[in-house]
Amino acid sequence: MIICEDCGQETADTPYCVRCGHRRGRAPVAAARRGFSANPTEAALSLRIISTIFPQLPRDEMRAFRWALLLGTAIVVVLGAVGAFPVALVAAAVLVPLVMVVYLYDVDIYEDEPLRIYVFTFVSGAILGALTGLVLRAAVHQNVLSGGYDATSIAVLGVAVPLVSGALMLIGPIVLLRYPRFNDMLDGATFGATAAAAFVGAQIIAQSIDLLRDGLFPTADRALWVARLLAQGVALPLIAGGAVGAACGALWLHYRAPSRDRSRLGRLGHPAVALASGGLLLVLAALSRLLLAEIPALIAQVILAAIALIWLRLVLHGGLIEESLEIPIGPDIICPNCGKATPFHTFCGECGVALRALPKARLRPAAAPDTSAPATPATGGGPEA
């Protein structure tokens, strides 16, 4: 055992500290400048979509999800380019939620109760989103995809609706907050991002039923529709997922983390500030859709998505290093990321990845010596007993 030069705690004699993930031999750095806890090859303060919204994946599997998201985006663009707008709209609405479902199934994040937790997160978010979309479709007589709104419509659709929608996205995660078994910021951030992505996808489809009745190839400007599809199918789910996921991470930090860790995110770690910041991002996204033309609106939403993802990434990074430094170091396990034996704690001592950011079902003990065969005598001797 040695003393880590960064956290000052006892750790195993491995390339990385198993308590804080610091690379031995490097000078201590600020938390935001460290390697991202879920993927030490990336900086904590950087814009990376896959490792931010899908942090509980070994690095090899991140490539598959990156290609899935790129392929889905390409399909949406092609469908919009050929004029199949209704099909493209449905594809855009289900793109991020579908990839999220595959991710949750792949990493088995909810351990032994997957069905119940899926209902509370993804399904509840989708149901609330669909209901919200149907209400808006019935209540709003103007086409939400065109301009020309008066001040009252802007106040309702650009401020009140996104704030109410954000509150509805929080219902499923807040129900799970009362369960002590889900006690990490990573749990809260994942619940929030999942519910938000499902909510946005279902709302878009429900609110666009009239468009689905106009035939497979309605007449419209294809370039503007492609921009609109990318905004609604990619940028908006990332904004909502990042904002709500980060806000839920702050809730978990405040109500579930040890008291000494609650200042880790500064003011953004306070629930009131986090919820207000998440609401602001949702309001700005809605106002950009109402007040700007399609292409400028897409640019604005891409910027907002980048801000939301960086915020979520910092929450995840803080959540992954909140592991109590007082927890004893456990026996060796096999790291699912690098395949090497490492003492069981918070980080892999060999590759630095956060073990808590990996699927729990894939953590297995290191192979013990085979004691099933009889031991060979050290010296030759007489007959067998």
FILOKOL-557058 format. One record per residue: x, y, z of N, C-alpha, C in turn; residue in three letters. Coordinates in steps of 0.001 Angstrom, whole numbers, padded with zeros to 6 digits, always signed. Layout:
N
XYZXYZXYZAla/...
END
This chain:
385
+000831-001187+000000+000000+000000+000000+000874+001248+000000Met/+000385+002311-000655+001112+003572-000720+000140+004703-000417Ile/+000643+005931-000315-000194+007107-000110-000319+007848-001436Ile/-001569+008109-001868-001810+008825-003121-001425+010287-002950Cys/-000649+010815-003902-000212+012203-003813-001341+013192-004074Glu/-002485+012708-004608-003585+013615-004929-004616+013675-003803Asp/-005134+012514-003354-006164+012516-002310-005581+012326-000918Cys/-004303+011922-000819-003653+011769+000471-004102+010557+001257Gly/-004790+009618+000579-005290+008422+001248-004479+007197+000837Gln/-004580+006176+001665-003881+004927+001376-004538+004236+000182Glu/-003710+003758-000743-004217+003095-001935-003290+001956-002317Thr/-003739+001136-003231-002928+000010-003679-001765+000505-004535Ala/-000712-000285-004610+000468+000059-005412+000192-000301-006875Asp/-000653+000516-007503-001072+000311-008893-000888+001616-009658Thr/-000936+001574-011008-000714+002807-011782-001700+003932-011441Pro/-002931+003591-011074-003936+004591-010718-004367+004382-009273Tyr/-004715+005476-008611-005257+005389-007257-006649+004771-007324Cys/-006882+003738-006527-008184+003074-006567-009245+003888-005835Val/-008842+004942-005121-009797+005768-004380-010238+006996-005162Arg/-009314+007683-005823-009667+008929-006524-009395+008873-008025Cys/-008763+007804-008522-008516+007657-009954-007336+008444-010484Gly/-006534+009060-009591-005399+009869-010047-004283+008969-010579His/-003679+009399-011693-002564+008648-012274-001296+008925-011462Arg/-000698+007875-010955+000503+008044-010148+001617+008697-010952Arg/+002392+009561-010302+003510+010222-010954+003143+011555-011568Gly/+001851+011863-011632+001413+013146-012173+001076+014093-011034Arg/+001313+015374-011258+001024+016373-010231-000478+016457-010012Ala/-000925+016700-008786-002360+016879-008523-002921+018038-009344Pro/-004147+017847-009840-004790+018867-010665-006201+019090-010153Val/-006794+020196-010609-008183+020477-010259-009083+019399-010851Ala/-010228+019164-010191-011106+018071-010611-011550+018210-012066Ala/-011856+019440-012504-012349+019643-013871-011282+019383-014921Ala/-009993+019410-014521-008918+019202-015482-008459+017747-015512Arg/-008980+016920-014643-008600+015519-014637-009214+014790-015820Arg/-008733+013565-016035-009390+012718-017000-010797+012400-016524Gly/-011731+012301-017463-013121+011995-017127-013173+010646-016431Phe/-013849+010607-015300-013832+009399-014478-014386+008183-015199Ser/-015346+008370-016103-015903+007243-016829-015027+006818-018003Ala/-014103+007665-018398-013207+007348-019513-011962+008208-019364Asn/-010924+007723-018661-009756+008553-018346-008996+009076-019558Pro/-009238+008531-020758-008553+009035-021942-009136+010363-022420Thr/-010282+010770-021863-010914+012034-022236-010835+013013-021067Glu/-010794+014299-021378-010774+015306-020323-012151+015413-019677Ala/-012155+015707-018380-013435+015867-017679-014209+017047-018260Ala/-013515+018155-018511-014161+019347-019049-014018+019344-020565Leu/-014877+018591-021226-014853+018498-022688-016237+018118-023169Ser/-016467+018284-024465-017765+017968-025056-017664+016617-025759Leu/-018156+015577-025124-018188+014233-025685-019590+013674-025458Arg/-020297+013405-026537-021697+013000-026404-021823+011595-025825Ile/-021140+010613-026413-021375+009218-026061-020971+008916-024630Ile/-019748+009295-024241-019302+008972-022889-020033+009783-021834Ser/-020743+010862-022245-021507+011664-021291-022900+011092-021067Thr/-023619+010766-022147-024984+010256-021972-025008+008744-021781Ile/-023915+008057-022115-023815+006614-021880-022541+006306-021086Phe/-022438+006779-019840-021163+006646-019130-020858+005245-018647Pro/-021862+004377-018521-021632+003064-017929-021332+002014-018989Gln/-020453+002366-019910-020041+001452-020966-018525+001301-020951Leu/-018012+000069-021068-016580-000064-021334-016221+000647-022637Pro/-014980+001083-022755-014597+001928-023890-014839+001251-025230Arg/-014642-000075-025316-014846-000758-026592-016300-000654-027054Asp/-017245-000696-026115-018653-000652-026488-019117+000756-026822Glu/-018377+001767-026366-018753+003140-026699-018712+003365-028206Met/-017800+002696-028898-017718+002852-030358-018990+002375-031038Arg/-019552+001255-030561-020775+000730-031160-021936+001711-030980Ala/-022052+002317-029809-023133+003274-029576-022888+004563-030357Phe/-021637+004946-030535-021342+006132-031339-021799+005917-032774Arg/-021508+004739-033326-021928+004439-034692-023448+004339-034792Trp/-024098+003800-033761-025556+003702-033782-026199+005083-033829Ala/-025675+006012-033046-026231+007373-033041-025955+008081-034361Leu/-024757+007895-034911-024435+008515-036202-025284+007928-037324Leu/-025470+006613-037315-026280+005975-038351-027733+006429-038260Leu/-028260+006506-037039-029629+006978-036871-029802+008406-037354Gly/-028835+009266-037046-028899+010650-037519-028858+010714-039039Thr/-028020+009884-039654-027925+009852-041115-029245+009402-041738Ala/-029910+008437-041115-031196+007966-041640-032231+009084-041590Ile/-032248+009840-040486-033181+010960-040366-032921+011992-041455Val/-031648+012312-041694-031295+013301-042716-031709+012819-044100Val/-031469+011557-044409-031816+011025-045731-033329+011038-045928Val/-034071+010606-044912-035534+010613-045030-036065+012025-045241Leu/-035477+012991-044515-035895+014371-044726-035506+014899-046083Gly/-034339+014506-046577-033860+014985-047872-034712+014480-049027Ala/-035280+013260-048895-036112+012718-049977-037567+013133-049825Val/-037891+013863-048741-039239+014388-048585-040184+013522-047781Gly/-039698+012427-047192-040563+011571-046370-040625+012146-044953Ala/-041243+013318-044825-041192+014053-043567-041886+013346-042402Phe/-043065+012739-042588-043688+012061-041445-042823+010914-040908Pro/-042282+010101-041807-041424+008991-041371-040161+009529-040721Val/-039602+010584-041293-038391+011178-040731-038657+011750-039335Ala/-039849+012334-039150-040182+012901-037847-040266+011813-036783Leu/-040901+010694-037112-040985+009581-036162-039593+009026-035873Val/-038779+008876-036925-037418+008375-036727-036613+009311-035842Ala/-036768+010619-036056-036042+011587-035240-036502+011542-033789Ala/-037818+011359-033588-038365+011365-032234-037926+010148-031427Ala/-037726+009006-032092-037386+007785-031355-035881+007511-031340Val/-035087+008319-032049-033663+008024-032196-032955+007942-030839Leu/-032904+009045-030116-032179+009062-028836-032850+008163-027801Val/-034198+008182-027646-034812+007258-026687-034529+005796-027003Pro/-034525+005416-028281-034269+004024-028639-032847+003614-028279Leu/-031887+004467-028606-030504+004162-028242-030359+004091-026721Val/-031109+004931-026004-031069+004904-024546-031608+003582-024006Met/-032684+003062-024596-033238+001785-024161-032221+000663-024357Val/-031580+000649-025518-030557-000375-025783-029424-000271-024764Val/-029054+000957-024442-027991+001181-023460-028384+000635-022093Tyr/-029583+000963-021629-030031+000505-020320-030091-001012-020266Leu/-030544-001643-021352-030591-003105-021387-029188-003702-021404Tyr/-028284-003063-022134-026936-003601-022282-026174-003576-020964Asp/-026276-002475-020224-025486-002361-018994-026231-002891-017773Val/-027547-003212-017912-028323-003743-016793-028152-002844-015574Asp/-028340-001543-015781-028050-000569-014732-028933-000740-013504Ile/-030134-001313-013696-031050-001396-012576-030995-002751-011876Tyr/-029997-003526-012155-029685-004751-011454-030875-005710-011472Glu/-031406-006064-010267-032380-007146-010189-033825-006682-010314Asp/-034072-005409-010575-035434-004926-010731-035582-004101-012009Glu/-035199-004645-013165-035209-003820-014381-036598-003376-014800Pro/-037627-004246-014710-038947-003898-015218-039558-002749-014437Leu/-039516-002825-013109-040105-001771-012293-039431-000423-012549Arg/-038107-000432-012667-037404+000831-012825-037565+001372-014240Ile/-037645+000487-015235-037930+000951-016588-039258+001696-016620Tyr/-040264+001183-015916-041574+001823-015888-041477+003210-015276Val/-040711+003317-014172-040603+004593-013475-039804+005630-014259Phe/-038925+005187-015114-038088+006137-015848-038567+006288-017286Thr/-038251+005325-018119-038525+005484-019541-040017+005511-019843Phe/-040759+004520-019366-042178+004415-019723-042978+005565-019130Val/-042717+005917-017867-043451+007028-017272-043130+008331-018002Ser/-041864+008529-018375-041503+009721-019131-042207+009767-020475Gly/-042281+008618-021156-042941+008568-022462-044436+008837-022337Ala/-045086+008271-021315-046522+008485-021137-046817+009952-020848Ile/-046060+010545-019940-046271+011956-019623-045986+012847-020826Leu/-044968+012493-021607-044664+013269-022809-045772+013188-023840Gly/-046313+011978-024032-047397+011809-024995-048629+012591-024565Ala/-048959+012525-023274-050116+013278-022785-049908+014782-022957Leu/-048710+015244-022676-048412+016664-022851-048546+017071-024311Thr/-048036+016247-025211-048154+016545-026634-049603+016598-027098Gly/-050435+015676-026610-051848+015665-026994-052573+016899-026457Leu/-052256+017295-025220-052876+018489-024656-052482+019721-025457Val/-051207+019834-025792-050752+020990-026561-051382+021004-027949Leu/-051510+019846-028555-052122+019777-029885-053568+020237-029836Arg/-054272+019888-028758-055676+020275-028649-055852+021738-028251Ala/-054895+022266-027474-055051+023614-026927-054473+024702-027820Ala/-053466+024360-028622-052783+025362-029438-053288+025257-030865Val/-053899+026310-031355-054496+026276-032687-053485+026644-033763His/-052415+027331-033374-051415+027697-034367-050436+026549-034544Gln/-049838+026491-035687-048869+025440-035989-047570+025740-035260Asn/-047119+024829-034404-045918+025095-033617-044653+025088-034463Val/-044782+024677-035723-043593+024641-036566-043461+025907-037411Leu/-044332+026877-037206-044254+028117-037974-044169+029305-037032Ser/-043853+030462-037578-043720+031667-036760-045051+032389-036621Gly/-044981+033681-036290-046181+034481-036206-046896+034444-034881Gly/-046207+034213-033780-046850+034141-032478-046973+035530-031859Tyr/-048041+035705-031086-048184+036950-030335-047503+036780-028979Asp/-047533+037868-028179-046807+037850-026905-047355+036795-025959Ala/-048684+036621-025948-049278+035625-025055-048846+034215-025432Thr/-048844+033909-026740-048422+032590-027199-046962+032335-026867Ser/-046124+033341-027020-044706+033183-026707-044520+032919-025215Ile/-045274+033644-024378-045166+033448-022935-045608+032044-022532Ala/-046692+031572-023173-047215+030256-022823-046321+029152-023383Val/-046064+029192-024718-045322+028117-025365-043825+028198-025119Leu/-043324+029422-024914-041877+029569-024758-041397+029544-023330Gly/-042299+029783-022361-041879+029821-020956-042667+028819-020110Val/-043993+028945-020099-044803+028105-019208-044725+026629-019594Ala/-044880+026334-020883-044896+024933-021314-043566+024230-021029Val/-042406+024798-021385-041160+024085-021069-040918+023903-019570Pro/-041353+024871-018759-041176+024730-017313-042071+023621-016767Leu/-043325+023577-017220-044227+022497-016798-043711+021151-017310Val/-043233+021127-018549-042690+019887-019105-041489+019404-018300Ser/-040605+020336-017933-039455+019961-017119-039872+019374-015785Gly/-040916+019950-015170-041412+019410-013905-041967+018000-014090Ala/-042659+017763-015209-043191+016428-015475-042069+015417-015718Leu/-040998+015849-016366-039863+014956-016584-039236+014489-015274Met/-039379+015291-014237-038761+014981-012941-039575+014004-012103Leu/-040831+013753-012477-041701+012947-011618-041134+011549-011398Ile/-040805+010843-012485-040281+009485-012342-039015+009430-011500Gly/-037993+010241-011824-036776+010226-011000-037022+010571-009538Pro/-037906+011541-009259-038141+011930-007872-038808+010790-007094Ile/-039652+010006-007761-040221+008829-007102-039114+007876-006665Val/-038102+007720-007505-037002+006808-007186-036041+007387-006162Leu/-036081+008699-005952-035165+009325-004996-035368+008792-003580Leu/-036558+008334-003256-036818+007885-001891-036295+006482-001612Arg/-035774+005793-002642-035243+004450-002443-033767+004530-002090Tyr/-033366+004107-000885-031957+004222-000471-030990+003447-001354Pro/-031452+002417-002039-030540+001605-002848-029991+002407-004039Arg/-030747+003411-004489-030277+004281-005561-029690+005530-004917Phe/-028450+005423-004463-027881+006468-003607-026733+007236-004249Asn/-026500+007060-005550-025394+007746-006214-025913+008860-007117Asp/-025065+009886-007296-025383+010916-008281-025525+010314-009667Met/-024753+009292-009948-024830+008641-011252-026213+008048-011482Leu/-026821+007463-010431-028177+006944-010554-029153+008062-010895Asp/-029090+009157-010143-030006+010263-010385-029854+010854-011774Gly/-028607+011055-012212-028371+011627-013534-028907+010711-014626Ala/-028722+009403-014464-029213+008452-015463-030728+008430-015495Thr/-031368+008410-014325-032826+008428-014289-033367+009683-014972Phe/-032781+010839-014659-033258+012088-015231-033086+012158-016733Gly/-031915+011783-017233-031658+011834-018668-032567+010882-019430Ala/-032808+009689-018867-033668+008707-019526-035107+009202-019602Thr/-035638+009678-018486-037019+010169-018465-037197+011348-019414Ala/-036210+012248-019468-036317+013423-020329-036295+013042-021799Ala/-035400+012132-022186-035336+011715-023586-036629+011044-024022Ala/-037184+010185-023162-038441+009521-023492-039582+010535-023594Ala/-039605+011499-022687-040650+012530-022676-040628+013323-023989Phe/-039455+013786-024392-039349+014618-025597-039775+013842-026831Val/-039306+012601-026958-039669+011811-028131-041160+011582-028237Gly/-041795+011198-027118-043230+010944-027140-044021+012226-027381Ala/-043574+013338-026820-044280+014609-027017-044247+015030-028479Gln/-043097+014881-029125-042982+015281-030534-043946+014487-031400Ile/-044019+013176-031175-044903+012338-031988-046369+012694-031733Ile/-046751+012810-030452-048151+013096-030124-048579+014462-030645Ala/-047686+015426-030608-048036+016785-031025-048057+016929-032547Gln/-047536+015918-033250-047423+016016-034713-048320+015022-035430Ser/-049381+014575-034767-050272+013593-035383-050864+014119-036685Ile/-051211+015399-036723-051817+015964-037939-050884+015855-039129Asp/-049571+016037-038887-048618+015915-039975-048588+014488-040508Leu/-048742+013510-039616-048697+012113-040044-049884+011764-040935Leu/-050917+012595-040928-052097+012325-041756-051998+012960-043137Arg/-050952+013732-043375-050844+014473-044638-050188+013678-045752Asp/-050000+012392-045548-049375+011582-046585-047883+011404-046342Gly/-047291+010491-047096-045888+010148-046886-044952+011249-047363Leu/-045347+011973-048411-044461+012994-048977-045195+014334-049092Phe/-045491+015001-047958-046143+016318-048043-045199+017353-048640Pro/-045784+018366-049237-044983+019406-049874-044414+020358-048825Thr/-043103+020553-048876-042450+021466-047930-041012+021661-048377Ala/-040349+022665-047791-038952+022931-048087-038086+021874-047400Asp/-037382+021081-048184-036667+019935-047620-035487+020358-046754Arg/-034761+021376-047163-033606+021808-046381-034033+022302-045002Ala/-035137+023072-044966-035617+023561-043683-036136+022417-042819Leu/-036732+021425-043469-037229+020288-042704-036088+019464-042118Trp/-035016+019325-042836-033862+018591-042294-033338+019299-041048Val/-033233+020637-041118-032787+021395-039944-033759+021211-038787Ala/-035057+021209-039104-036077+021038-038073-035983+019652-037440Arg/-035760+018636-038257-035662+017265-037751-034441+017082-036862Leu/-033321+017663-037261-032116+017545-036440-032303+018263-035107Leu/-033010+019391-035153-033252+020131-033910-034131+019325-032970Ala/-035217+018748-033497-036157+018035-032643-035695+016630-032296Gln/-034968+015982-033204-034594+014593-032967-033267+014406-032284Gly/-032365+015381-032372-031039+015226-031779-030776+016304-030733Val/-030884+017571-031133-030514+018653-030216-031443+018728-029015Ala/-032757+018696-029244-033702+018866-028145-033615+017737-027115Leu/-033555+016447-027520-033385+015396-026500-032088+015536-025719Pro/-031024+016015-026366-029764+016194-025643-029860+017351-024652Leu/-030568+018420-025046-030766+019535-024111-031560+019061-022899Ile/-032694+018408-023163-033545+017954-022058-032833+016911-021209Ala/-032186+015942-021859-031484+014908-021108-030358+015467-020266Gly/-029594+016405-020843-028498+017002-020090-028987+017853-018939Gly/-030003+018690-019196-030502+019598-018162-031181+018841-017025Ala/-032090+017926-017370-032814+017182-016333-031885+016186-015642Val/-030995+015554-016401-030050+014631-015784-029141+015329-014789Gly/-028635+016512-015149-027771+017264-014239-028543+017729-013013Ala/-029791+018179-013216-030605+018621-012082-030881+017457-011130Ala/-031165+016280-011684-031390+015114-010829-030104+014720-010106Cys/-028964+014859-010779-027704+014594-010108-027525+015496-008894Gly/-027944+016770-009014-027855+017692-007882-028796+017272-006754Ala/-029984+016782-007114-030910+016300-006085-030318+015124-005326Leu/-029730+014197-006056-029113+013036-005407-027910+013467-004558Trp/-027161+014436-005065-026017+014926-004299-026477+015527-002968Leu/-027570+016280-003016-028022+016983-001812-028691+016035-000815His/-029454+015067-001325-030250+014236-000425-029674+012843-000181Tyr/-028715+012406-001012-028208+011048-000862-026713+010982-000566Arg/-025944+011964-000990-024495+011913-000803-024141+012233+000645Ala/-022977+011759+001133-022506+012174+002458-022401+013693+002530Pro/-022620+014249+003710-022659+015700+003864-021368+016364+003413Ser/-020227+015674+003579-018950+016290+003192-018799+016425+001685Arg/-019616+015704+000907-019509+015754-000553-020500+016727-001182Asp/-021392+017329-000409-022487+018101-000989-022059+019429-001586Arg/-020837+019861-001292-020340+021101-001886-019462+020843-003102Ser/-019443+019594-003562-018519+019228-004647-018793+019990-005931Arg/-020056+020292-006214-020415+020978-007462-020627+022471-007264Leu/-020293+022992-006086-020493+024411-005835-021966+024771-005864Gly/-022267+025969-006388-023661+026426-006411-024538+025545-007284Arg/-023988+024985-008360-024788+024130-009231-025192+022829-008550Leu/-024554+022498-007425-024948+021323-006682-026127+021550-005759Gly/-026560+022813-005604-027731+023105-004783-028985+022840-005610His/-029949+022092-005075-031130+021737-005882-031852+022922-006504Pro/-032042+024016-005741-032776+025161-006285-032052+025772-007475Ala/-030736+025918-007363-029954+026495-008458-029948+025553-009664Val/-029780+024256-009402-029744+023285-010495-031080+023218-011220Ala/-032167+023193-010481-033489+023137-011113-033762+024407-011913Leu/-033369+025564-011371-033563+026820-012107-032713+026841-013376Ala/-031491+026344-013290-030609+026312-014470-031145+025365-015528Ser/-031631+024208-015106-032228+023283-016067-033459+023867-016722Gly/-034302+024532-015931-035474+025181-016503-035104+026266-017493Gly/-034045+027015-017197-033598+028069-018113-033173+027488-019457Leu/-032463+026375-019437-032053+025743-020698-033259+025301-021507Leu/-034266+024729-020838-035472+024292-021547-036232+025487-022121Leu/-036305+026583-021370-036994+027787-021851-036273+028379-023056Val/-034943+028472-022979-034183+029016-024110-034341+028154-025355Leu/-034394+026854-025179-034595+025963-026327-035963+026198-026953Ala/-036990+026352-026122-038337+026584-026647-038437+027943-027339Ala/-037851+028969-026754-037904+030291-027365-037162+030323-028700Leu/-036058+029573-028795-035323+029545-030067-036177+028952-031174Ser/-037002+027945-030830-037875+027339-031844-038975+028299-032265Arg/-039438+029131-031342-040548+030031-031649-040112+031296-032382Leu/-038950+031822-032005-038556+033150-032470-037571+033145-033625Leu/-036928+032016-033888-035902+031962-034929-036349+031086-036084Leu/-035799+031360-037240-036022+030473-038382-035333+029138-038128Ala/-035623+028151-038974-035199+026780-038689-033686+026634-038517Glu/-032907+027174-039458-031457+026977-039380-030850+027742-038203Ile/-031158+029031-037997-030652+029689-036778-031130+029007-035503Pro/-032352+028481-035500-032851+027774-034317-032037+026514-034060Ala/-031679+025807-035130-030849+024609-034979-029492+024963-034392Leu/-028889+026051-034893-027580+026469-034365-027692+026810-032875Ile/-028744+027547-032517-028932+027918-031112-029124+026690-030239Ala/-029868+025717-030714-030122+024521-029911-028893+023628-029818Gln/-028067+023627-030852-026804+022882-030758-025913+023481-029671Val/-025884+024805-029604-025097+025468-028553-025654+025131-027175Ile/-026979+025171-027028-027607+024835-025755-027361+023365-025395Leu/-027383+022484-026397-027112+021070-026135-025685+020879-025637Ala/-024732+021632-026215-023343+021542-025765-023213+021978-024310Ala/-023904+023063-023949-023857+023542-022563-024453+022497-021618Ile/-025604+021924-022014-026261+020932-021161-025398+019694-020987Ala/-024740+019253-022054-023920+018041-021976-022676+018266-021120Leu/-022053+019433-021245-020875+019714-020417-021283+019787-018944Ile/-022413+020392-018673-022906+020446-017294-023160+019035-016758Trp/-023859+018202-017554-024121+016824-017138-022819+016061-016941Leu/-021851+016305-017809-020572+015600-017713-019863+015930-016397Arg/-019888+017197-016001-019259+017583-014743-020001+016985-013551Leu/-021325+016872-013658-022086+016219-012595-021698+014744-012494Val/-021616+014075-013639-021217+012664-013636-019814+012498-013074Leu/-018916+013378-013493-017539+013289-013011-017500+013445-011497His/-018248+014429-010989-018296+014597-009540-018949+013421-008847Gly/-019981+012852-009482-020655+011711-008885-019781+010480-008813Gly/-018951+010292-009815-018111+009097-009854-016949+009164-008876Leu/-016589+010352-008415-015494+010458-007449-015997+010780-006048Ile/-017326+010701-005842-017857+010990-004515-017748+009790-003575Glu/-017287+008651-004087-017146+007456-003252-016397+007812-001975Glu/-016919+007380-000904-016305+007696+000380-014886+007166+000447Ser/-013943+008056+000868-012544+007657+000998-012321+006744+002193Leu/-013347+006568+003008-013189+005720+004182-013558+004272+003913Glu/-014105+003974+002741-014481+002597+002432-013223+001759+002278Ile/-013134+000609+002923-011924-000208+002806-011757-000779+001406Pro/-010527-000999+001036-010218-001592-000271-010530-003081-000224Ile/-011261-003553-001207-011719-004932-001222-010784-005875-001955Gly/-011197-007112-002112-010382-008113-002813-010301-007826-004303Pro/-009380-008491-004969-009186-008269-006403-010397-008743-007204Asp/-010718-007954-008232-011724-008335-009221-011120-008153-010605Ile/-011821-008593-011625-011402-008387-013012-012137-007169-013558Ile/-011410-006169-013999-012013-004963-014552-012651-005265-015905Cys/-013939-004982-016100-014571-005236-017399-014015-004363-018518Pro/-013322-003273-018163-012814-002366-019185-011475-002815-019748Asn/-010522-003153-018844-009186-003531-019312-008901-005019-019176Cys/-009745-005741-018442-009566-007181-018292-008470-007590-017322Gly/-007948-006641-016546-006879-006947-015603-007420-006987-014187Lys/-006684-007672-013299-007073-007742-011900-006772-006414-011214Ala/-007709-005958-010381-007546-004713-009651-008233-004837-008300Thr/-007712-004197-007261-008429-004202-005987-009796-003530-006142Pro/-010803-004101-005527-012147-003564-005683-012332-002336-004800Phe/-012596-001210-005429-012927+000026-004715-013688+000920-005678His/-013243+002138-005896-013970+003086-006729-013449+003115-008160Thr/-012121+003011-008333-011499+003084-009658-010638+001852-009898Phe/-010471+001511-011172-009555+000426-011530-008122+000913-011352Cys/-007321+000157-010633-005938+000545-010411-005069+000403-011636Gly/-005530-000324-012662-004721-000575-013854-005032+000383-015005Glu/-006315+000713-015222-006671+001591-016346-007306+002901-015884Cys/-007657+003026-014600-008186+004275-014073-009661+004489-014287Gly/-010369+003578-014953-011789+003773-015196-012549+003655-013880Val/-013654+004375-013769-014480+004284-012572-015256+002971-012601Ala/-014999+002110-011630-015687+000828-011592-017183+001021-011368Leu/-017561+002106-010690-018979+002374-010469-019647+002881-011739Arg/-018878+003196-012768-019454+003608-014047-019571+002441-015003Ala/-019282+001235-014517-019376+000048-015342-020551-000792-014880Leu/-021113-001636-015764-022233-002485-015359-021854-003356-014169Pro/-022675-003328-013113-022364-004085-011907-022336-005580-012176Lys/-023167-006041-013113-023222-007473-013380-021931-008006-013995Ala/-021099-007105-014547-019874-007570-015202-018671-007548-014277Arg/-018853-007075-013058-017756-007088-012092-017686-008474-011478Leu/-016589-009154-011665-016448-010511-011136-015127-010647-010406Arg/-015083-011540-009408-013835-011715-008656-012719-012227-009550Pro/-011482-011851-009204-010339-012422-009895-010272-013904-009597Ala/-009808-014672-010564-009757-016124-010411-008873-016500-009235Ala/-009393-017356-008386-008618-017849-007257-007791-019050-007689Ala/-006713-019353-007007-005912-020520-007351-006758-021776-007308Pro/-006497-022672-008229-007243-023926-008317-006775-024866-007218Asp/-007675-025128-006272-007324-026019-005159-008055-027351-005246Thr/-008678-027578-006411-009443-028817-006548-008552-030028-006732Ser/-007360-029852-007367-006440-030969-007597-005587-031194-006360Ala/-005213-032423-006043-004360-032688-004883-003003-032056-005055Pro/-002462-031541-003982-001160-030898-004029-000064-031906-004298Ala/+000933-031512-005065+002065-032375-005350+003053-032333-004195Thr/+003456-033435-003633+004410-033423-002515+005681-032725-002918Pro/+006257-032002-001970+007490-031286-002243+008667-032227-002389Ala/+008589-033363-001740+009688-034324-001846+009109-035673-002172Thr/+009858-036465-002837+009422-037814-003163+009282-038637-001899Gly/+008496-039654-001891+008325-040380-000678+007662-041711-000882Gly/+007116-042200+000191+006618-043549+000220+005293-043675-000489Gly/+004620-044740-000252+003358-045040-000920+002256-044097-000503Pro/+001224-044034-001327+000080-043202-001013-000613-043697+000233Glu/-001206-042803+000966-001929-043216+002182-003187-043979+001806Ala/
END
